[in-house]
């Protein structure tokens, strides 16, 4: 009964119109083609304002980010946020997510916990 809402593995390829490398797959039954540029929060807001859908790339495939998923915490560290592909769209450097270490260093105990 839910076969039409299937999420498939993503595949990489070249977009035939613009030659950009993209990922494609079904996200909960909807075909999705996304760019490989990971977005930070400001980048996602800009993409949404431009009318693009956003997705989280997980090990199971693409997950569409609706208002509840963006506001929630379930997908916060699941994977990079990717925007729907639009030919010749440029993502500003300040909107690209970085993989910098966490701003909160892990505290190390002076003595073992045993």
C-alpha angles and dihedrals in degrees: 000000000000096000090111091060094059125144114214134198114273122247128200123229148140119274106238096219103047105014095236120146109247140171119234134189144120115281108198092328098317121106111240131191114187138180120244095235110110112222131216121215095277090048092052091050090050092049091050091049088052089057097255125137119233129216138190115228110224130172088260096051140273120335118201112234111223125173094276094049093046092050094042130076102230095094097032096109099014097105144301122320111237129188128225111268120259118176116255094003113151122210114212116236092243090059096055116100117238128212094221118150119270117280089227111072117214112255114235118211117233092222131035116262095235 
